[in-house]
Amino acid sequence: MSEPLKSEGSRLAPVRWVLRGLAAAVPLTFIGLLIYGVMAQAPSTTIDDSLSRGQAIVAPSFRLAVLERGSLGPVLTSRLGAAFDRPAVALSDLRGTPIVLNIWASWCVPCQQEAPTLERAWRQQARPRGVLFLGLDMLDVTSDAQTFMRHYRVDYPNIRDPGNDVPHSYGATGVPETFFISARGRIVGHISGVSDSRQLTEGIRAALSGRARGAFVGGAQRAFR
């Protein structure tokens, strides 16, 4: 006996199931993209939100080339001298030391305005107390960055990101931006824009104590994205 002919509806049934599957997948894909977008929001938003609640947040790791070793002074030399003798330094190499991380570039006019204030805070407040100032030069020509440091007599260590990957990992959207990191490697303060002496004093205290002090809006800033 010959096999019965399949009806038109039965032949189309698999097609209908495929179409139904696709229809169900579309909203799920949209929801997945929406969740990804929320989770992939700018880290600075996450950092600043945490700081506003009095919560410190783990600082993103990095390993970057040493641009200038700087003058660490006796307290920091005994602790970190070897780290800056190498071609590159990682954040993990500095664990156990409070850090003021300043993101800057020689082409940034606000950074030029901020440089003397940073250097003064480094020499008078941070270095004697064992707090490391660390400049992060980004999107810059090495010779221009070195000329900048000589002109403003910057003598704290500096590292170099030829692009902006590390600043992006911190959520930075412009220069200058300053992050205060505790000895345990947690961000406890953030300044967007040119910092002033009071903000730096507060940030240094936060880095030493390990307690979150919040996010501050500073002065002018040059956007880079």
C-alpha positions in Angstrom: 0.0 0.0 0.0 1.3 3.3 -1.0 2.1 5.9 1.8 -0.8 8.4 2.2 -0.2 11.9 0.8 0.6 14.5 3.5 -1.8 17.4 3.7 -0.7 20.9 2.9 -1.1 21.8 6.6 1.1 19.0 7.8 3.8 19.9 5.3 3.8 23.5 6.5 3.8 22.6 10.2 7.7 22.5 10.6 7.8 25.9 8.9 5.3 27.3 11.4 7.4 26.0 14.3 10.5 27.7 12.9 8.7 31.0 12.5 7.3 30.8 16.0 10.8 30.1 17.3 12.2 33.1 15.5 9.3 35.3 16.8 10.1 34.2 20.3 13.8 34.8 19.9 13.5 38.4 18.8 12.2 39.8 22.1 14.7 37.6 24.0 17.5 39.0 22.0 16.3 42.5 22.6 16.1 41.9 26.3 19.6 40.4 26.3 21.0 43.4 24.5 19.2 45.7 26.9 20.8 43.8 29.9 24.2 44.0 28.2 23.8 47.7 27.7 23.0 48.3 31.4 25.9 46.1 32.5 28.3 47.7 30.0 27.5 51.2 31.2 30.5 53.6 31.7 32.5 52.5 34.7 32.7 56.1 35.9 28.9 55.9 36.5 29.4 52.7 38.5 32.3 54.3 40.4 30.6 57.6 41.1 27.3 55.8 42.1 29.2 53.6 44.6 31.1 56.6 46.0 27.9 58.5 46.5 26.7 55.7 48.7 29.9 55.7 50.6 31.1 52.5 49.0 34.7 52.0 47.7 35.0 50.1 44.4 37.9 47.9 43.1 40.2 49.9 40.8 40.6 48.5 37.3 43.9 46.8 36.8 46.5 48.0 34.3 50.1 47.5 33.2 51.7 50.4 31.4 55.1 51.7 30.3 56.9 53.9 32.7 57.3 57.4 31.2 59.2 59.0 34.0 60.4 57.3 37.2 60.1 60.5 39.2 61.5 61.3 42.6 59.9 59.1 45.1 61.5 60.3 48.3 62.8 58.0 51.1 59.5 56.6 52.3 58.2 55.5 48.9 61.6 54.6 47.5 62.0 51.9 50.1 58.6 50.5 49.2 58.3 51.1 45.5 61.7 51.9 44.1 62.1 48.5 42.3 58.7 48.8 40.6 59.7 51.9 38.7 63.1 50.6 37.7 61.3 48.2 35.3 60.1 49.3 31.8 56.4 48.8 32.8 54.5 48.9 36.0 51.2 47.3 37.0 48.7 48.5 39.6 49.2 45.2 41.4 52.9 46.2 41.8 51.8 49.2 43.9 49.4 47.3 46.2 49.8 48.4 49.8 50.4 52.0 48.9 47.7 54.7 48.7 47.6 56.3 45.2 46.5 59.5 43.6 46.0 58.6 39.9 45.8 61.6 37.6 44.9 61.2 34.0 46.2 63.9 31.8 47.7 64.9 28.4 50.1 67.6 27.2 47.6 68.9 24.7 45.0 69.5 27.5 44.9 73.1 28.5 43.1 72.4 31.8 45.9 69.9 32.6 48.4 72.7 32.2 46.3 74.8 34.7 46.2 71.9 37.2 49.9 70.9 37.0 51.2 73.3 39.7 48.5 72.4 42.1 49.2 68.7 41.7 52.9 69.1 42.2 52.4 71.2 45.3 50.1 68.6 46.8 52.6 65.9 46.0 55.6 67.6 47.6 53.8 69.0 50.6 51.2 66.4 51.5 51.4 63.1 49.7 55.1 62.2 49.3 56.0 62.8 53.0 53.1 60.6 54.1 53.8 57.7 51.8 51.0 58.5 49.3 52.0 57.9 45.7 51.1 60.4 43.0 51.0 58.6 39.6 50.4 60.5 36.4 48.8 58.6 33.5 49.6 60.3 30.2 47.2 59.3 27.4 46.8 59.8 23.7 50.0 61.8 23.6 53.4 62.1 21.9 56.1 60.9 24.3 58.4 63.9 23.7 55.5 66.3 24.2 54.6 64.7 27.5 58.2 64.8 28.6 58.4 68.5 27.7 55.3 69.2 29.7 56.7 67.5 32.8 60.0 69.4 32.5 58.1 72.7 32.0 55.9 72.2 35.1 58.7 70.5 37.1 56.5 67.4 37.6 58.7 65.0 39.6 56.2 62.3 40.6 56.2 59.0 38.6 54.3 58.9 35.3 53.1 56.1 33.1 51.9 56.2 29.5 48.9 54.8 27.6 49.4 55.5 23.9 45.7 55.1 23.4 42.9 55.5 25.9 42.1 51.9 27.0 43.0 52.4 30.6 41.2 55.7 31.0 38.1 54.1 29.4 38.3 51.2 31.9 38.1 53.9 34.7 35.2 55.5 32.8 37.1 58.7 32.2 35.5 60.9 29.5 38.0 63.8 29.6 41.2 65.1 31.0 42.1 65.8 33.7 40.4 63.2 35.9 41.8 62.1 39.3 41.1 58.9 41.1 42.1 58.2 44.8 43.0 54.6 45.4 43.4 53.0 48.9 46.3 50.7 49.9 43.8 47.8 49.3 43.4 48.8 45.7 39.9 50.4 46.0 38.8 53.7 44.5 37.7 55.9 47.4 37.4 59.3 45.6 37.1 60.8 42.1 37.5 64.3 40.7 36.3 65.2 37.2 38.1 68.2 35.8 40.8 70.4 37.3 41.2 69.7 41.0 41.8 72.3 43.7 43.9 72.1 46.9 40.9 71.3 49.1 39.7 68.4 46.9 43.2 67.0 46.7 43.5 67.2 50.5 40.2 65.3 50.9 41.2 62.7 48.4 44.6 62.1 50.0 42.9 61.6 53.3 40.5 59.1 51.8 43.3 57.2 50.1 45.1 57.0 53.5 42.0 56.0 55.5 40.5 53.7 52.9 37.1 55.3 53.4 35.1 56.5 50.5 34.8 60.3 50.4 32.6 60.7 47.2 32.9 62.0 43.7 33.7 65.7 43.1 33.2 68.0 40.2 36.3 70.0 39.6 37.1 72.8 37.1 37.5 72.8 33.4 38.0 69.5 31.4 38.9 68.6 27.9 36.7 65.8 26.5 38.3 63.0 24.5 35.3 61.0 23.5 
